[in-house]
Amino acid sequence: MKQGTQLLAVLAAALLLSMQPARAEDKPYTEATVWTVTLVRVKPGLLDTYLRELMPMRKKLDDEAKKAGLLMSSHILSGVAANHDDFDVMFLDEFKNWAAFDGINAKYDAMMEKLIGNEEKRTQVMVKRTDVREITGIKTMQELIPK
């Protein structure tokens, strides 16, 4: 009985050693760029007011981030909210990969200081925006391209 158990253990070990580890090419997709999705609910009737204040500064910041090699693309989508708790504006920011996020806060802070001003001024701008909008969610996700 002992020999049979030993033989079984040897066969199991040989089987485990002969198995190939799963490789990235075995996945049904290719990992692509990384996206940050920000969902915003704007107070009724204030969409144009919000976008008039936001878009010029956002465009300047996005252009600076693209020049610095941080941001690949940026998109803004607007639509009708499904209910009173739903978002009506979506911001999509595309980054090359997860490594692009290393030290990103300091880099964006420096750009925002250049474009908007010191921390106190930037805080005033952000507080003003809370009068017309609420961020309902932020998520960072990686695009997967089917093979």
Protein Blocks (a to p, Z undefined) as FASTA:
>chain_A
ZZmmmmmmmmmmmmmmmpccddfklpcbdcddddddddddddehilmmmmmmmmmmmmmm
mmmmmmnomambdcddddddfbfkbcfbdcddddfblmlmgoklmmmmmmmmmmnopfkl
mmmmmmmmmmmgccfbdcdddddddZZ
